[in-house]
Amino acid sequence: MAKDMKMIIGGEFVNASDGASAKNVNPYTGELIGTVPAATQSDIDRAAAFAVEGQREWGALRGDEREAILERFLTLFEARSNEIAELLCAESGKSISECRGEMSIVKPILRAYMRAAATLYGETLPPRAEQRNRGDLIFTIYEPIGVCAAIAPFNYPISTMFNKVAPALCAGNSVIMKPASDTPMSILAAAELMLEAGMPANAIQVVTGSGSKVGGWLTKNKNISLISLTGSTEVGVALHREASSYLQRLGLELGGNDPLLIFADCDIDRAVEEAINGRIYNCGQICSGSKRFIVENGIKELFTEKLIERLKGIKGGVPSDEDSVYGCMINEAAADTVERQIKETVAQGARCVYGGGRPHRALVEPTVLTGVTADMDIAGDMEVFGPVFPIIGFDSFDEAISIANNTSFGLSSGVITENMRTAMAAAMKIKAGTCVINGTGDYRTSYHLFGGCKMSGLGREGALETLKEFSEVKSVVMKNIYCPG
């Protein structure tokens, strides 16, 4: 039975001010899950005004008081995690096992930021750093930046949202959550538990509706100090342009066409397993998943054979099946795009040696493309957000690095080799925010700095640094506190 859900504004569950709504559809079955409100600019402005008040209340709490509320939320979330996972499976088309796995990430994310917030120490300048501060004590403190807007994508809506909400709340900010249009309900369900845990009503808001419209309205509201987006490069560039009016701080984790370099001296079975891990899950809809497989020519044929054989043994397609490794695409339009990209690459001279079919409305088969050359679109800036393995051969280290860097993107990367000198040389030369040695670039923890360079974004997410990005640093000067010597 379809279930309608409402936004959370000012601690109340509300419809859009004009009554408009958007359908939430199961991408695999085509069945209606329910509806959510389609927010107006007035709704966004109301949410921001409430968030200003919420930040004052939330920011006034001691760190241990905020922690206690967040711990209560984690208890409630764990008790409801299976229910939310099933909702996410229905609205995203991800396999139920992946959805459950995503629920398990919330606790380590929140715990990491709570620990980091407890040790967010300032710095003290030596009293004799220069003539002008002789006898003066200068130190820094971190204060909440204010209202933070968190915009999450459809592919990992819960974990990505909490990678933004956690630093915002742990730094003492309020937050406005904007889930992706395709996956709003799991976020709403989680946010409801935050209120139940005792979060001040105005400290969290959840608005739903068109991403392009809401994103623009967020940049036009002077009460919003920071916007953190995970999404496409096109959307990130537009948001960067629009946010200039109020100099809002931006964190942008955008697109990628990540390379996986596989050298001839590798453990080839391990290389195949890593390639699959970095590409097949979530039907290939992973920002930092490997999207270009740059394989030394001496093992390229054997790698391809083993990859195909391994893919034949992987079950996927039906999201709700317990043994499905992957589900379907987020919608039919996404499947259409991937299908078109496969055909375009074949038209440019590549060969489809496995898969390539469209067995279901929102499903594209795992696809292996050989004969891919460095001058093809898929080897450069064509980001294929689907389960496609384009295999590109190389003969020398320098050629492999040239192919890897021949893109406008720079999110993540991987290199597989038994030679650590080769691995480190590649890690130093690949232009990307992360390089994983003997693994795929689809690697993330709560602590290490995750994000990209070039057209893959601005800033980093990770407990070691992100709290500072969600804070204002203030210098405090105590003049003549020391006796000048």
C-alpha positions as CSV (number, residue, x, y, z in Angstrom):
1,M,0.0,0.0,0.0
2,A,1.3,3.4,-0.9
3,K,2.5,5.6,1.9
4,D,2.7,9.4,1.8
5,M,5.3,11.2,3.9
6,K,5.7,14.8,4.8
7,M,8.6,17.2,5.2
8,I,10.0,18.2,8.6
9,I,10.0,22.0,9.1
10,G,10.0,23.6,12.5
11,G,9.6,20.3,14.2
12,E,6.3,19.6,12.4
13,F,5.4,17.2,9.6
14,V,4.2,19.5,6.8
15,N,3.1,19.5,3.1
16,A,4.4,22.0,0.6
17,S,2.9,25.4,1.0
18,D,1.1,25.1,-2.3
19,G,0.1,21.5,-1.7
20,A,2.2,20.1,-4.6
21,S,3.7,16.6,-4.3
22,A,6.0,14.2,-6.1
23,K,5.6,10.5,-6.6
24,N,8.1,8.0,-5.2
25,V,8.2,5.0,-7.5
26,N,9.9,1.6,-7.0
27,P,12.3,1.5,-10.0
28,Y,12.2,-2.3,-10.3
29,T,8.5,-2.9,-10.1
30,G,7.2,0.5,-11.2
31,E,4.8,0.5,-8.3
32,L,4.0,3.6,-6.4
33,I,5.6,3.7,-3.0
34,G,4.0,7.0,-2.0
35,T,4.4,10.7,-2.3
36,V,6.4,13.4,-0.7
37,P,5.9,17.2,-0.8
38,A,7.5,19.3,-3.6
39,A,8.9,22.2,-1.7
40,T,8.4,25.8,-2.7
41,Q,10.8,28.6,-2.1
42,S,8.6,29.8,0.7
43,D,9.1,26.4,2.3
44,I,12.9,26.6,2.0
45,D,12.9,30.1,3.5
46,R,10.7,28.9,6.4
47,A,13.0,26.0,7.1
48,A,16.1,28.3,7.1
49,A,14.4,30.7,9.5
50,F,13.6,27.9,11.9
51,A,17.1,26.5,11.5
52,V,18.6,29.8,12.7
53,E,16.7,29.5,15.9
54,G,17.5,25.8,16.1
55,Q,21.2,26.5,15.8
56,R,21.1,28.8,18.8
57,E,19.4,26.2,20.9
58,W,21.5,23.2,19.7
59,G,24.8,25.2,19.8
60,A,24.1,26.3,23.3
61,L,24.2,22.7,24.6
62,R,27.4,21.3,25.9
63,G,29.2,18.7,23.8
64,D,28.3,15.9,26.1
65,E,24.6,16.9,26.0
66,R,24.7,16.8,22.2
67,E,26.4,13.4,22.4
68,A,23.7,12.0,24.6
69,I,21.0,13.0,22.1
70,L,22.9,11.5,19.2
71,E,23.5,8.3,21.2
72,R,19.8,8.0,21.8
73,F,19.2,8.5,18.1
74,L,21.7,5.6,17.3
75,T,19.8,3.3,19.6
76,L,16.5,4.2,17.9
77,F,18.1,3.9,14.5
78,E,19.5,0.5,15.1
79,A,16.1,-0.8,16.3
80,R,14.5,0.5,13.1
81,S,17.4,-0.1,10.7
82,N,15.9,-3.2,8.9
83,E,12.7,-1.3,8.3
84,I,14.5,1.7,6.9
85,A,16.7,-0.6,4.8
86,E,13.6,-2.2,3.2
87,L,12.2,1.3,2.5
88,L,15.6,2.2,0.9
89,C,15.6,-1.0,-1.2
90,A,12.1,-0.2,-2.5
91,E,12.8,3.4,-3.5
92,S,16.4,3.0,-4.7
93,G,16.5,-0.4,-6.4
94,K,19.6,-1.3,-4.4
95,S,19.9,-4.9,-3.2
96,I,18.5,-5.5,0.2
97,S,21.9,-6.7,1.4
98,E,23.6,-3.5,0.3
99,C,20.8,-1.4,2.0
100,R,21.4,-3.2,5.3
101,G,25.1,-2.6,4.9
102,E,24.5,1.1,4.4
103,M,22.5,1.2,7.7
104,S,25.5,-0.2,9.5
105,I,27.7,2.7,8.5
106,V,25.7,5.3,10.4
107,K,27.0,4.4,13.8
108,P,30.7,4.6,13.0
109,I,30.2,7.9,11.1
110,L,28.4,9.6,14.0
111,R,30.8,8.1,16.6
112,A,33.8,9.3,14.6
113,Y,32.6,12.9,14.5
114,M,31.6,12.9,18.2
115,R,35.1,11.8,19.1
116,A,36.6,14.4,16.8
117,A,34.4,17.2,18.2
118,A,35.5,16.3,21.7
119,T,39.1,17.1,20.7
120,L,38.6,20.0,18.3
121,Y,41.4,22.0,20.0
122,G,42.5,25.5,19.0
123,E,46.1,26.7,18.7
124,T,48.2,29.1,20.7
125,L,50.7,31.4,19.1
126,P,54.0,31.8,20.8
127,P,54.2,35.1,22.7
128,R,57.4,36.1,20.9
129,A,56.5,35.1,17.3
130,E,57.3,38.6,16.2
131,Q,57.8,42.1,17.6
132,R,54.1,43.0,17.3
133,N,52.9,40.3,19.6
134,R,55.5,40.5,22.3
135,G,53.7,40.0,25.6
136,D,50.4,39.1,23.9
137,L,48.6,35.8,24.1
138,I,46.9,34.8,20.9
139,F,44.8,31.6,20.6
140,T,42.1,30.2,18.3
141,I,38.7,28.6,19.0
142,Y,36.2,26.9,16.7
143,E,32.6,28.1,16.7
144,P,29.6,26.8,14.8
145,I,29.3,28.3,11.3
146,G,25.5,28.5,11.6
147,V,22.9,26.8,9.3
148,C,24.3,24.0,7.1
149,A,22.4,22.6,4.1
150,A,23.2,18.9,3.2
151,I,22.3,17.7,-0.2
152,A,22.6,13.9,-0.7
153,P,22.5,11.8,-3.8
154,F,20.3,8.8,-4.6
155,N,23.0,6.1,-4.7
156,Y,24.0,6.1,-1.0
157,P,21.4,8.5,0.5
158,I,21.7,7.5,4.2
159,S,25.5,7.2,4.5
160,T,26.2,10.2,2.3
161,M,23.7,12.3,4.3
162,F,25.2,11.4,7.6
163,N,28.7,12.2,6.4
164,K,27.3,15.7,6.2
165,V,24.8,15.8,9.1
166,A,27.3,14.4,11.5
167,P,30.0,17.1,11.2
168,A,27.3,19.8,11.0
169,L,25.6,18.7,14.3
170,C,28.8,17.8,16.1
171,A,30.2,21.2,15.4
172,G,27.1,22.8,16.9
173,N,25.3,23.8,13.7
174,S,21.7,23.2,12.7
175,V,21.1,21.4,9.4
176,I,18.7,21.4,6.5
177,M,18.6,18.0,4.8
178,K,17.7,17.8,1.1
179,P,17.5,14.1,-0.1
180,A,17.6,13.2,-3.7
181,S,14.3,13.2,-5.5
182,D,14.4,9.5,-6.1
183,T,15.2,8.5,-2.5
184,P,13.6,10.9,0.0
185,M,11.7,8.5,2.2
186,S,14.6,6.7,4.0
187,I,16.0,10.1,4.9
188,L,12.7,11.3,6.3
189,A,12.3,8.1,8.3
190,A,15.8,8.6,9.8
191,A,15.2,12.3,10.6
192,E,12.0,11.4,12.4
193,L,14.0,9.3,14.8
194,M,16.4,12.3,15.5
195,L,13.4,14.3,16.7
196,E,12.2,11.3,18.8
197,A,15.7,11.1,20.4
198,G,15.3,14.6,21.7
199,M,16.9,16.8,19.1
200,P,15.6,20.4,19.4
201,A,12.8,20.7,16.9
202,N,14.3,23.5,14.9
203,A,17.8,21.9,14.8
204,I,17.0,19.7,11.8
205,Q,14.8,20.3,8.8
206,V,14.1,18.0,5.9
207,V,12.9,19.5,2.6
208,T,11.9,17.4,-0.4
209,G,11.3,18.1,-4.1
210,S,13.2,19.2,-7.2
211,G,16.9,19.2,-6.7
212,S,17.6,21.9,-9.3
213,K,15.0,24.2,-7.8
214,V,15.8,23.6,-4.1
215,G,19.5,23.9,-4.7
216,G,19.0,27.3,-6.2
217,W,16.7,28.5,-3.4
218,L,19.3,27.4,-0.8
219,T,21.9,29.6,-2.4
220,K,19.6,32.6,-2.4
221,N,19.0,32.4,1.4
222,K,21.4,34.5,3.4
223,N,20.7,32.5,6.6
224,I,22.4,29.5,5.1
225,S,26.2,29.6,5.8
226,L,27.4,26.3,4.2
227,I,26.1,23.9,1.6
228,S,27.5,20.4,1.2
229,L,26.6,18.6,-1.9
230,T,27.3,15.1,-3.3
231,G,26.1,15.0,-6.8
232,S,27.0,15.5,-10.5
233,T,29.7,17.9,-11.7
234,E,27.1,19.8,-13.7
235,V,25.0,20.4,-10.6
236,G,28.1,21.3,-8.5
237,V,29.3,23.9,-11.0
238,A,25.9,25.5,-11.1
239,L,25.7,25.6,-7.3
240,H,29.2,27.0,-7.1
241,R,28.2,29.8,-9.4
242,E,25.0,30.6,-7.6
243,A,26.5,30.5,-4.1
244,S,28.6,33.6,-4.7
245,S,25.8,36.0,-3.7
246,Y,26.3,35.4,0.0
247,L,29.8,33.7,-0.2
248,Q,28.3,30.5,1.2
249,R,31.0,28.0,2.1
250,L,30.8,25.0,-0.2
251,G,31.7,21.3,0.0
252,L,31.4,19.6,-3.4
253,E,31.9,15.8,-4.0
254,L,31.1,15.4,-7.6
255,G,31.6,13.1,-10.6
256,G,34.5,10.9,-11.5
257,N,35.8,8.6,-14.1
258,D,38.2,6.8,-11.8
259,P,41.0,4.6,-13.2
260,L,42.1,1.2,-11.9
261,L,45.6,0.4,-13.1
262,I,46.4,-3.3,-13.3
263,F,50.0,-4.3,-13.9
264,A,51.2,-7.6,-15.2
265,D,53.0,-8.7,-12.0
266,C,49.7,-8.6,-10.0
267,D,47.8,-11.4,-8.4
268,I,45.3,-11.6,-11.3
269,D,42.5,-13.3,-9.3
270,R,42.8,-10.6,-6.7
271,A,42.7,-8.0,-9.5
272,V,39.5,-9.4,-10.9
273,E,37.9,-9.5,-7.5
274,E,38.8,-5.9,-6.8
275,A,37.6,-4.8,-10.2
276,I,34.2,-6.4,-9.5
277,N,34.1,-4.9,-6.0
278,G,34.7,-1.5,-7.4
279,R,32.1,-1.7,-10.2
280,I,29.3,-4.2,-9.8
281,Y,27.7,-3.1,-6.5
282,N,24.7,-0.7,-6.6
283,C,24.6,-1.7,-10.3
284,G,27.7,0.4,-10.9
285,Q,26.2,3.6,-9.5
286,I,29.1,4.6,-7.3
287,C,30.9,8.0,-7.5
288,S,34.3,6.6,-6.6
289,G,33.8,3.2,-8.3
290,S,36.4,2.2,-10.9
291,K,35.1,3.2,-14.3
292,R,38.2,2.7,-16.5
293,F,40.2,-0.5,-16.3
294,I,43.7,0.2,-17.5
295,V,45.3,-3.2,-17.9
296,E,48.8,-4.1,-19.0
297,N,48.6,-5.7,-22.4
298,G,50.6,-8.8,-21.3
299,I,47.7,-9.9,-19.1
300,K,44.8,-8.1,-20.7
301,E,43.3,-11.1,-22.4
302,L,43.6,-13.4,-19.3
303,F,42.2,-10.6,-17.1
304,T,39.2,-10.3,-19.4
305,E,38.5,-14.0,-19.5
306,K,38.7,-14.3,-15.7
307,L,36.5,-11.3,-15.3
308,I,33.8,-12.6,-17.5
309,E,33.9,-16.0,-15.8
310,R,33.5,-14.4,-12.4
311,L,30.7,-12.2,-13.6
312,K,28.7,-15.2,-14.8
313,G,28.5,-16.4,-11.2
314,I,27.1,-13.2,-9.7
315,K,23.4,-13.0,-9.2
316,G,21.7,-9.7,-9.4
317,G,18.7,-7.8,-10.7
318,V,15.9,-8.4,-8.2
319,P,16.6,-5.9,-5.3
320,S,14.5,-7.6,-2.7
321,D,16.1,-11.1,-3.2
322,E,18.4,-11.9,-0.3
323,D,21.1,-13.4,-2.5
324,S,21.1,-10.6,-5.1
325,V,24.6,-9.0,-5.2
326,Y,23.3,-5.9,-7.1
327,G,19.9,-4.5,-7.8
328,C,18.7,-2.3,-10.6
329,M,19.4,1.3,-11.8
330,I,17.7,4.2,-10.0
331,N,15.2,4.7,-12.9
332,E,14.5,3.9,-16.5
333,A,16.2,7.1,-17.6
334,A,19.4,6.1,-16.0
335,A,19.3,2.7,-17.7
336,D,18.6,4.4,-21.0
337,T,21.7,6.6,-20.5
338,V,24.0,3.6,-19.8
339,E,22.6,1.6,-22.7
340,R,23.2,4.6,-25.0
341,Q,26.8,5.0,-23.7
342,I,27.5,1.3,-24.4
343,K,26.2,1.7,-28.0
344,E,28.2,4.9,-28.5
345,T,31.4,3.2,-27.3
346,V,30.8,0.2,-29.6
347,A,30.2,2.6,-32.5
348,Q,33.6,4.2,-31.8
349,G,35.3,0.8,-32.3
350,A,35.0,-1.1,-29.0
351,R,33.7,-4.6,-28.8
352,C,31.0,-5.8,-26.3
353,V,32.3,-9.3,-25.3
354,Y,29.9,-9.8,-22.4
355,G,26.5,-8.5,-21.4
356,G,25.2,-5.3,-22.8
357,G,21.6,-6.3,-22.7
358,R,18.6,-4.6,-21.1
359,P,16.6,-7.5,-19.5
360,H,14.4,-5.3,-17.5
361,R,13.0,-1.7,-17.5
362,A,15.7,-0.3,-15.1
363,L,18.4,-3.0,-15.4
364,V,21.5,-3.1,-17.6
365,E,23.5,-6.3,-17.6
366,P,27.1,-6.2,-16.3
367,T,28.9,-5.4,-19.5
368,V,32.6,-5.9,-20.6
369,L,34.0,-3.8,-23.4
370,T,37.3,-4.6,-25.0
371,G,39.2,-2.9,-27.7
372,V,38.7,0.4,-25.9
373,T,41.4,2.9,-26.8
374,A,42.6,6.1,-25.1
375,D,41.0,8.4,-27.6
376,M,37.4,7.1,-27.0
377,D,35.0,9.2,-25.0
378,I,34.6,6.4,-22.3
379,A,38.4,6.6,-21.7
380,G,38.3,10.3,-20.9
381,D,35.3,12.3,-19.7
382,M,32.3,10.0,-20.4
383,E,31.3,8.9,-16.9
384,V,29.3,5.7,-17.1
385,F,27.2,5.4,-14.0
386,G,26.4,1.7,-14.5
387,P,27.9,-1.8,-14.4
388,V,30.2,-1.4,-17.4
389,F,33.9,-2.5,-17.6
390,P,35.8,-0.7,-20.4
391,I,39.2,-2.4,-20.6
392,I,42.0,-0.2,-22.0
393,G,45.4,-1.8,-22.7
394,F,48.9,-0.2,-22.0
395,D,52.5,-1.3,-22.5
396,S,54.5,1.1,-20.3
397,F,54.1,2.8,-16.9
398,D,54.2,6.2,-18.5
399,E,51.4,5.2,-20.9
400,A,49.2,3.9,-18.0
401,I,49.6,7.2,-16.1
402,S,48.9,9.2,-19.2
403,I,45.6,7.4,-19.8
404,A,44.7,7.6,-16.1
405,N,45.2,11.4,-16.1
406,N,43.5,12.1,-19.4
407,T,40.3,13.2,-17.9
408,S,38.7,16.3,-16.3
409,F,37.9,14.3,-13.2
410,G,40.0,13.4,-10.2
411,L,37.9,11.7,-7.5
412,S,39.6,8.4,-6.7
413,S,41.9,5.7,-8.2
414,G,43.5,2.4,-7.6
415,V,46.6,0.5,-8.7
416,I,47.2,-3.2,-8.4
417,T,50.7,-4.6,-8.5
418,E,53.1,-6.7,-6.4
419,N,55.8,-4.0,-6.9
420,M,55.5,-1.4,-4.2
421,R,57.9,0.9,-6.0
422,T,55.6,0.9,-9.0
423,A,52.5,1.3,-6.7
424,M,54.0,4.3,-5.0
425,A,55.1,5.9,-8.2
426,A,51.6,5.5,-9.6
427,A,50.0,6.9,-6.4
428,M,52.2,10.0,-6.7
429,K,51.6,10.6,-10.3
430,I,47.8,9.9,-10.6
431,K,45.8,13.2,-10.3
432,A,43.1,12.1,-7.9
433,G,41.9,12.8,-4.3
434,T,42.6,9.1,-3.3
435,C,44.8,6.3,-4.6
436,V,44.2,2.9,-3.2
437,I,47.2,0.5,-3.6
438,N,46.1,-3.1,-4.3
439,G,42.5,-2.1,-4.3
440,T,39.8,-0.1,-6.1
441,G,39.2,3.6,-5.5
442,D,35.8,2.7,-4.0
443,Y,37.3,2.9,-0.5
444,R,36.1,5.0,2.4
445,T,36.3,5.2,6.2
446,S,34.8,7.7,8.6
447,Y,38.2,9.3,9.3
448,H,40.3,9.6,6.2
449,L,39.9,12.5,3.8
450,F,37.5,11.7,1.0
451,G,37.0,14.0,-2.0
452,G,38.4,14.9,-5.4
453,C,40.4,17.4,-7.4
454,K,39.9,19.0,-10.8
455,M,36.2,18.7,-11.8
456,S,35.5,16.1,-9.1
457,G,34.9,18.7,-6.4
458,L,36.0,21.0,-3.6
459,G,36.9,20.1,0.0
460,R,37.1,16.9,1.8
461,E,34.9,14.8,4.0
462,G,36.4,12.9,7.0
463,A,36.4,13.3,10.7
464,L,40.0,14.4,10.9
465,E,39.4,17.6,9.1
466,T,35.7,18.2,8.1
467,L,34.7,19.6,11.5
468,K,36.9,22.5,10.8
469,E,35.2,23.1,7.4
470,F,31.8,23.2,9.3
471,S,33.2,25.7,11.8
472,E,34.4,29.3,12.0
473,V,37.8,29.8,13.5
474,K,38.2,32.8,15.7
475,S,41.4,34.3,16.9
476,V,41.3,35.7,20.5
477,V,44.0,38.2,21.5
478,M,44.9,39.0,25.1
479,K,47.2,42.0,24.9
480,N,50.0,42.5,27.4
481,I,49.2,39.3,29.3
482,Y,52.8,38.4,29.5
483,C,55.6,40.5,30.9
484,P,57.8,41.4,27.8
485,G,61.3,40.1,28.1
